Amino acid sequence: MSRPEHPGRSLPSANLQFPSTRVRTPPPRLLLVNKFTESRAPELESLHSIVSARLNHDFCGRRDKRRRTTGFRSGKNRRQKRQRLIDGGIAASSDGVLKAGDSDGKNGIQKEKKFSRRVRRRLELRRNPAVGFCLSGDGTKRLRTHLWHAKRFAMVKRWGYYLPLGLQGRGKGSRAVMKWLKSGAVMHDASYSQPILLEGPEESILCIVRMVSFPFPSDVSGQLSTSVMYGSCYSNSMLYNLSPSFPKLIAPVFYMWRPMESVETNMNSEQPDGCSSPRKPDCSTSLRQLWIWVHPASYNEGLGVLKRACQKQMNETGVNVSCASFEGRIGRLELYGAMSLKILQKILKPVPWLQRIDNQSLFGCSSLRPCSTSQLQSNWVLDHAEHLPARAIFSLTVLDPRNLPVKETKLFPTAASSATGALQYAVQDSSTVVPEESNKDRDFLQYFWANPETSGPSLSDSALLWDSTSELKPPLPEHVICKEKHSNLLKQLYLNNACIEELADGARDCYDTSCPVLLLKHAYNGTLLSSGWSIILPLTWVKPFWMSLVLNGGRSIGLREKRWIACSSGLPSFPNDFPDSRAYSSLMACEAAIAEEAAKRRPPLVRPMSVPLAPPWDSVAYSLHHGVKDHESGYTNGNFAEDNSLNMESQDYTQPPTVESAELFDGSILRTSNDFNGRLEENGCKGYLNFGRGLCFVRVLIHAYKEGSFEEGAVVCSLALSDLPAWKPSTTEEHEPLQMPHCLVKSYFTRQDSGKWVLQVPQECSTLQWYRLPIGFITTGFVRGSKPVAVAFCELRLLMHLKEQQARHTDSAQPSVFVLVRNLRSTTYRRALATIVLEQQEEDLEFM
C-alpha cells in the first residue's frame, strides 16, 4: 500500500540541479584602515542620522554624568609619567650616568644626566656579572635572588651577605612550612656557601686534609670511601684548626673530589666476556682537585687554616698544593620535600645532542657491569633518580629552563624504552645475585655508583664547573627572551613582526642556552629530607633556575624556616647547634646585643625578665664537680657530697671560671661512635671518664614526657631519687611537676658586672629542694606543626651517671635517659627523655 502524498508538498525530481558552491576568498593578510573606513562611511552616516533624530540633535550629556576632560593638559606642577626602565633599553655606565644625554636648548651641547637613585638601584640589582657578587655601598654582598627575596622576606645582614631571615610576620608559620615539606617542596638559595679548591697530587692533598679535618674517608674502610675518592659521591667532615694540643672546631664541611680521568683499560683476550680490567692510576703522582664547602660564618677562617696547612706541607715535603677560593663563581640551590624530584624533572631537560645511547654496547658484559658510561643516557638516569644511592653526584648539561615548552615532551622515547628493555635483559642474564623483590633499576644505579672504578667518571664530572680558568657564558637576558617569545606569538597569529628587533649573531655568541649542573642527593635517611637535592650551577644561572623552581611549585624558605626543618628531622643547624665553634659565639653575642637593645626600648614595667641568651656552658662544670646525688640527703643537708665516680682532673671548679676562659666554649663534643665507645671503655677501666681539663658533650634529642614545650636556651637538669617515681608507667596517680618559687627563677642564673652569667646555688637548706643542677642546654627548641623534638648538648659523664642510676632504681629498659627540662623564664621542671645520637648511629656529621 503506497503512502499518500502530503498535500502541498511535491517530491523532488530526479533531475533537480543544486547550485554550485562558491569558493570564498580568504581575508586579506594586511588591512588598510583608510579603505576600510571609506567603505563603511555610508553605513556610519546612516547610523549617525538615526541617533541624532532620536536625540533631537542634542548631544550634550547631563552634568552629573560627565567625566573630566582636562587630563590632556600639561601644567608645570603636574606629575609627569615615569619612564619605564627596560633592560637593555637605556645605555648607562657603571656609575649610573646617561650616555645619550639631553641637548641644551641654547647652545645645542649635550650634557650628561645622572639617573635617580631609584633607577640606579634597579640597574644595579638587575646586573648579572660573570664572576663575583653584587655589592652594596658598605661592601655587603647580595645574592642573585636578592631583589626577589627583598620583596617577600625579612632580610638580615649576616656573615657579609644580605640573607633572607624568614617570611614576613612574627616568625610563627612553622605549621605551614611543615605542610609544604610533607606535601610539596621547599627551596633555599644557599649560594652564600662557597667551596675552597685544593689542587695537587692526591697523596699531598690527603696529608693536608688529615691535618685539619676529622674524620676523613681514607681512614674509614668501606664502600663509601671508594665512591668518595673516585668522585661519584660526596661526604661530610669537621674542619679544625692546626693546634695539636687543643684543636678547635671551625665548621662542619662537606667535600667532593673531582672524578678521575678515564681509567685506562686493557682488553684481555683470555676473558670470555670481553670486559676490560680497570687499572687505577698512581695516587702519589696523579693530579686531583678537591672542593671543600664551608659556611660563610667560618669561610675566611677555614681558608686561612687550609692555606697554612698547604704551606706546612710545602716546607716538609717540597710538594706544592694550591689552595684557592672559589667564591663568586658557583651557586647552590637546595630542595627539600616529597615533591622535590618531580619539580627537578620538570625543569631539567638534558641537551638532546649529548644524549647518546648504544643499545648493543650498553650491557656488553654478561654481568651487571657496563663497559662504558658514555653510552648511558642521562635522561634515563634523571627519570630514575629516586633510585640513586645516598650522597650521589650526577652531572648534567641542561637547557635553559625559561625556553622549555609548556607541555612536557619526552626526547627519544624509543631509545629510552629500548634502554629499559636492554636493562631487563642484562639483569636476567646477569651472574650477580639480585633479589627478585628488589627493583632492577635501583640495583643497577646503586651498583653503577658504588663501583666507579669499573663504571667510569663521566656521569659525575663537569669540566666547566671544576675548571677555574674556564669562562662560563651567562644566560640570555630576560628582555631578549621576552621579545623572542612575543615575536613567535606574532608569527603564530600571522601578524607582521617587522618592528621586533632580533639580537645580532655576534651579541648572541656572548650568551649560552645550556647550563652545566651537578645534582647532589641528600643522605638524610628516615626523614622527608632523604628526598632532598642540591643543585650546583654557575652563579650567573642561579636566577633563571630559581624563577623556574618557583613557577613549578617550589616554596621559598629563609634561614629561620631552614632551621625548623633541620630540628624537625633531628639534625643540627650550623652555627646554632655547634657551640664549640667561634661562629656560634659570634652569633650568640650578636643576638644578645640585639635582644638587650630591644629590651631597653620598652618601659621598665613591661620589660621581659633578663635571662642568658647564650647558654652559660661553664655552669655544667660546677655540676660535674659536685656530682649528682643518689640519695635524698644530698638535697636536704645543704652540702653536696662528693661522688667518687665523677672526679675531675686537677682543676678547681668550685669557683666560677674567669671571663677570659668563658668567652669561648670550654669543652669538646664527640661526633663519632669510635670516640664515644672509647670514652665509655675508659670509664669502665678507671672508674671515671678522664678527658683532661675540659668538658665532654654529646648531642642528644629531647622528647617531652607526656607534656611540655621546650624553648631555645632551656636548661637540662639532673633529677633526684624522689623524682624517679614520676616516670613509672605502672603508677596510676598523677604526679604534679616540680616547681620552684617565682622569686628563685631570677636568681638561678645571675649576671655579673662583667656581663657574664654564672650559676647561683643558694646556701639555705629550705631552698635547695627546688634546685636541680644543669647538665646541658637546648640549642634548638620545639617546632610547632612537627613531632616534638629539641636538639640539646649534655655532659657525657653526667648522662652516663644518670643512666646507671635509672637502671638501679627503676625497672625500665628504655635506652633514653630521664631528665628534667626548665625554660629559663618558667618555674616548672618538665619531665623529658634524652636520647644520645651516637647510640643510634655511627657518626654525627650530618648538618644543615
SULNORUR-V708150 format. One record per backbone hydrogen bond with DSSP energy under -1.0 kcal/mol. CO is the residue of the C=O (numbers start at 1). NH is the residue of the N-H. E is the energy in kcal/mol with one decimal. If there is no record, write none. Layout:
{{CO	NH	E} {CO	NH	E}}
//
This chain:
{{6	9	-1.7} {13	16	-1.2} {32	36	-1.7} {33	37	-2.3} {34	38	-2.1} {35	39	-1.8} {36	40	-1.3} {40	44	-2.0} {41	45	-2.3} {42	46	-2.0} {43	47	-1.9} {44	48	-2.3} {45	49	-2.0} {46	50	-1.7} {47	51	-2.2} {48	52	-2.4} {49	53	-1.8} {50	54	-1.7} {51	55	-1.7} {52	57	-2.8} {55	58	-1.2} {70	73	-1.1} {86	89	-2.0} {91	99	-1.3} {93	96	-1.6} {96	115	-2.7} {97	93	-1.5} {99	101	-1.7} {102	111	-2.1} {104	108	-1.6} {109	104	-1.9} {113	98	-3.3} {116	120	-2.7} {117	121	-2.5} {118	122	-1.9} {119	123	-2.4} {120	124	-2.0} {121	125	-2.5} {122	126	-1.4} {134	142	-2.5} {136	139	-1.3} {140	136	-2.1} {141	162	-2.0} {143	146	-1.5} {145	149	-2.3} {146	150	-2.9} {149	152	-1.4} {149	153	-3.1} {154	165	-2.9} {156	163	-2.8} {158	161	-1.6} {160	141	-2.5} {161	158	-2.4} {163	156	-2.5} {164	559	-2.2} {165	560	-3.1} {166	154	-2.8} {173	177	-1.4} {174	178	-2.4} {175	179	-1.8} {176	180	-2.3} {177	181	-2.1} {178	182	-1.6} {179	183	-2.3} {180	184	-2.0} {181	338	-1.3} {184	339	-2.4} {185	555	-2.1} {186	336	-2.8} {187	557	-2.0} {188	190	-1.0} {188	334	-2.6} {190	193	-1.5} {194	294	-1.9} {195	326	-1.8} {196	292	-1.9} {197	324	-2.4} {198	290	-2.4} {199	322	-2.0} {200	288	-3.1} {201	205	-2.2} {202	206	-2.2} {203	207	-1.8} {204	208	-2.1} {205	209	-2.5} {206	210	-2.0} {209	213	-1.7} {212	240	-4.4} {216	219	-2.1} {217	220	-1.2} {222	226	-1.1} {223	227	-1.9} {224	228	-2.4} {225	229	-2.3} {226	230	-1.8} {227	232	-2.0} {227	233	-1.1} {232	393	-2.1} {235	255	-2.2} {237	253	-2.5} {238	214	-1.8} {239	250	-3.4} {239	251	-1.2} {248	241	-1.4} {251	239	-2.5} {253	237	-2.5} {254	293	-2.5} {255	235	-1.9} {256	291	-2.5} {266	277	-1.2} {268	271	-1.2} {277	266	-1.0} {282	286	-1.8} {286	202	-1.8} {288	200	-2.0} {289	258	-2.6} {290	198	-2.4} {291	256	-1.9} {292	196	-1.6} {295	298	-1.6} {298	302	-2.5} {299	303	-2.7} {300	304	-2.1} {301	305	-2.0} {302	306	-2.2} {303	307	-2.0} {304	308	-2.0} {305	309	-2.0} {306	310	-2.2} {307	311	-2.1} {308	312	-2.2} {309	313	-2.2} {310	314	-2.1} {311	315	-2.1} {312	316	-1.7} {313	317	-2.5} {314	318	-1.3} {322	199	-2.1} {324	197	-2.7} {326	329	-1.3} {328	132	-3.0} {329	539	-2.0} {331	537	-1.9} {332	190	-1.8} {333	535	-3.2} {334	188	-2.3} {335	533	-2.2} {336	186	-2.8} {339	343	-1.8} {340	344	-1.9} {341	345	-2.4} {343	347	-1.5} {344	348	-2.3} {349	399	-2.4} {351	354	-1.4} {352	355	-1.6} {354	356	-1.2} {358	362	-1.2} {377	381	-1.6} {378	382	-2.1} {379	383	-1.7} {380	384	-1.2} {382	385	-1.2} {384	387	-1.6} {385	388	-1.6} {389	392	-1.3} {391	234	-1.8} {392	521	-2.1} {394	519	-3.4} {396	517	-2.8} {397	351	-2.7} {398	515	-2.8} {400	403	-1.7} {412	416	-1.8} {413	417	-2.2} {414	418	-2.3} {415	419	-2.2} {416	420	-2.1} {417	421	-2.2} {418	422	-2.5} {419	423	-2.2} {420	424	-2.3} {421	425	-2.2} {422	426	-2.2} {423	427	-2.3} {424	428	-2.0} {425	429	-1.9} {439	443	-2.1} {440	444	-2.2} {441	445	-2.4} {442	446	-2.6} {443	447	-2.1} {444	448	-2.3} {445	449	-2.3} {446	450	-1.9} {447	451	-1.1} {451	454	-1.1} {451	455	-1.6} {452	456	-2.1} {457	460	-1.7} {459	395	-3.3} {462	466	-1.9} {463	467	-2.1} {474	512	-1.9} {477	481	-1.7} {478	482	-2.2} {479	483	-1.9} {480	484	-2.2} {481	485	-2.4} {482	486	-2.2} {483	487	-2.4} {484	488	-2.4} {485	489	-1.9} {486	490	-2.0} {487	491	-1.9} {488	492	-1.9} {489	493	-1.4} {490	495	-2.7} {491	494	-1.1} {497	500	-1.0} {504	508	-2.1} {505	509	-1.2} {507	510	-1.0} {508	511	-1.6} {513	400	-1.7} {515	398	-2.5} {517	396	-2.5} {518	536	-2.7} {519	394	-2.4} {520	534	-2.1} {521	391	-1.1} {523	525	-1.5} {527	530	-1.6} {528	531	-1.2} {529	532	-1.8} {532	522	-2.3} {533	335	-3.1} {534	520	-2.5} {535	333	-2.2} {536	518	-2.2} {537	331	-3.1} {538	541	-1.4} {539	542	-1.2} {541	545	-1.6} {542	546	-2.5} {543	547	-2.5} {544	548	-1.7} {545	549	-2.2} {546	550	-2.0} {547	551	-2.3} {548	552	-1.2} {549	554	-2.6} {550	553	-1.4} {555	187	-3.0} {558	562	-2.0} {559	563	-1.7} {560	564	-1.7} {561	565	-2.0} {562	566	-1.9} {563	567	-2.3} {564	568	-2.5} {565	569	-1.2} {566	571	-3.1} {567	570	-1.4} {572	848	-1.7} {573	577	-3.2} {575	578	-1.4} {578	581	-1.5} {581	585	-1.3} {582	586	-2.4} {583	587	-2.2} {584	588	-2.6} {585	589	-2.1} {586	590	-2.1} {587	591	-2.6} {588	592	-2.4} {589	593	-1.9} {590	594	-2.0} {591	595	-2.5} {592	596	-2.3} {593	597	-2.1} {594	598	-2.2} {595	599	-1.9} {596	600	-1.7} {603	606	-1.1} {615	617	-1.6} {616	619	-1.6} {617	620	-1.5} {619	623	-1.3} {620	624	-2.3} {621	625	-2.0} {622	626	-2.1} {623	627	-2.1} {631	634	-1.1} {632	635	-1.8} {633	637	-2.1} {639	641	-1.0} {643	646	-1.7} {649	651	-2.7} {658	662	-1.1} {665	667	-1.3} {668	697	-3.1} {671	844	-2.8} {672	676	-1.8} {673	677	-2.9} {674	678	-2.2} {675	679	-2.2} {676	680	-1.8} {677	681	-2.5} {678	682	-2.1} {679	683	-1.8} {680	684	-1.9} {681	685	-1.7} {682	686	-2.3} {683	687	-1.7} {695	668	-2.5} {696	796	-2.7} {697	670	-2.3} {698	794	-2.0} {699	837	-2.1} {700	792	-2.4} {701	835	-2.2} {702	790	-1.8} {703	833	-2.8} {704	706	-1.0} {705	707	-1.3} {710	782	-2.6} {711	714	-1.6} {714	778	-2.6} {715	822	-2.1} {716	775	-3.4} {716	776	-1.2} {717	820	-2.2} {720	723	-1.4} {723	726	-1.1} {724	727	-2.1} {725	728	-1.0} {738	829	-3.3} {741	744	-1.4} {748	760	-2.3} {750	758	-2.4} {752	755	-1.6} {756	752	-2.8} {758	750	-2.2} {767	770	-1.2} {768	771	-1.3} {773	718	-2.3} {775	795	-2.6} {776	716	-2.6} {777	793	-2.2} {778	713	-2.7} {780	791	-1.9} {783	786	-1.3} {787	789	-1.0} {790	702	-2.7} {791	779	-2.0} {791	780	-1.7} {792	700	-2.8} {793	777	-1.6} {794	698	-2.1} {795	799	-2.0} {796	800	-2.6} {797	801	-1.9} {798	802	-2.2} {799	803	-2.3} {800	804	-2.2} {801	805	-2.2} {802	806	-2.3} {803	807	-2.0} {804	808	-1.8} {805	809	-1.8} {806	810	-1.3} {817	834	-2.7} {819	832	-2.0} {820	717	-3.9} {821	830	-3.2} {822	715	-2.1} {823	826	-1.9} {827	740	-2.5} {830	821	-2.7} {831	705	-2.2} {832	819	-2.1} {833	703	-2.5} {834	817	-2.7} {835	701	-2.3} {837	840	-1.7} {837	841	-1.3} {842	673	-2.7}}
//
